[in-house]
Amino acid sequence: MNREISNTVMLLRLAESKGDKEKAAEYRETLTDLYFKTGDKQSALASAFQLLELHKNGDKKKTASICLKLGQIFSESFYGASHYLNKAVKLFNELGDKANGAVAEYCLGMLYFSKDFDKDRYGKAFKHFEKSTDLFHEQKNPRGVSLSLIGQAKCLCKENDFQNAEKILEIAVDISRNIDTAGYLDEGLYYLSQIYHFEEKDFKAQKQIEEAIEITRQTGETETLPTKLKLYGEILLSLEKYEEATAAFKECEKIKRKQGDLDGLRDVIHLTGYTLYKKGEYENAVLYFQEELFLNDSETALPGIYRSLGLTYEKLGYMREALSCYEKQVKTMHTEITPDTDVLEALYDLARAYSVSDSTLDRAEDTCTAILSLYGSLSDEEKDDCPDYNEMTEKLLSNIRPRLNKSAGKLQDSGLKEVFTQEYVKKAVLSLIADITGKKNITAETELQEDEAIHSIIAAEKEFDITFEDQDIENVKTAGDLIKTARKIIKDLKLFN
């Protein structure tokens, strides 16, 4: 490309030296296009202005084309771009050139769509996309129609009119399918799958995004592939297809790392961690959330990351680490801008963690008091949009208050020397079941036959000095059920410390 630019410059200078204005204008136009294609906008602008000067008293069609080119080059400057694009539209209308007029209208639509300081930008953009759609249709240009329809749909999505956006995108996709080449089919499919996903039509969304990704792979285009993979993973996550979602996120992650896109990498790392959490792979989930924390550069994101880590540590039974994360979650919250419902959620997690150990019961009580005060200040409408923290907190307090300023109680009286943490109960129950059934690799998901369940319950009663109720025995179908029931009884008897 650089060689081509050099040759064109030489030919331009030669034409200018001979006074051949027609040839000079031709080479200047070629040079402008070359600069624009290589991304050298400054040189492209300078060249386009000189080209405009050459045609200022000449061919109106040439002037209109140059104005259109200037509008495209000026894309990052709204006022410069809008000036030349509107001038191009006016000239093309006077010339009756609907084909180029459609292009100018589309460019104006894209310009307004990205104009972040105009409240009505999407409404204005929609009108230009609508006009370009009509002009492209009159010119029997299906690609132009498809692209303009996608522009309309994007505007409607921004205005939350998903129903009409869906209808328009379905038309755009149908048009693209009838074109000889893929055209803009993958883009239409991507936005359509986005809408289906928003409307919780995830099976339809999955079909559309899979086709979009296949087209993108076939064309070898890599710029938009990670965006499509991320949406694909989110759709699969909603469908609880965790293995496939993890694969999609990891492929996206690999591309983002290669591109050096840290913002995109942080997002997909969080999604991978969350998917692993949903799969029950808590050790791996922790690694992803820790990397997210390491890469994070936003204070507002910290509370969410600490909560993810806290919940995962809690699942692993690491309550000390979970408590530390919940404390950091609350400390890093900007309460003046954080919704009260989010603050309540964080405080409740913290109160739960404090209530596990007798040494932090006073903090648990203080945190519960803060929760009740904040929840009481909410409006009725706000209370309808969140859990009943009043009931939840009072229930938590009913467990906390009897234990305040008391000894370890039954744990010491019974002569038991083991510390009944939740993790200990889990390990002990799994060990008991393994001894009774003779099975290896016992997990919480291991199903128990009726006689296996009864013998395991008897063994657990002896191990922990507790008694199962009849309804508790009936509900034990898996090792996890036995763990959960034993923990509940032990906790109710205040045996946890």
JOHU-V214173 format. One record per helix or strand of 3 or more residues. SS is the DSSP state (~ for helix, > for strand). FROM is the first residue (numbers start at 1). TO is the last residue. If there is no record, write none. Layout:
SS_FROM_TO, SS_FROM_TO
This chain:
~_2_18, ~_21_37, ~_41_54, ~_60_73, ~_78_95, ~_98_113, ~_121_138, ~_142_158, ~_162_177, ~_185_198, ~_202_219, ~_225_238, ~_242_259, ~_262_279, ~_282_295, ~_299_316, ~_319_331, ~_340_356, ~_358_376, ~_380_384, ~_389_403, ~_410_413, ~_422_437, ~_450_464, ~_470_474, ~_479_492
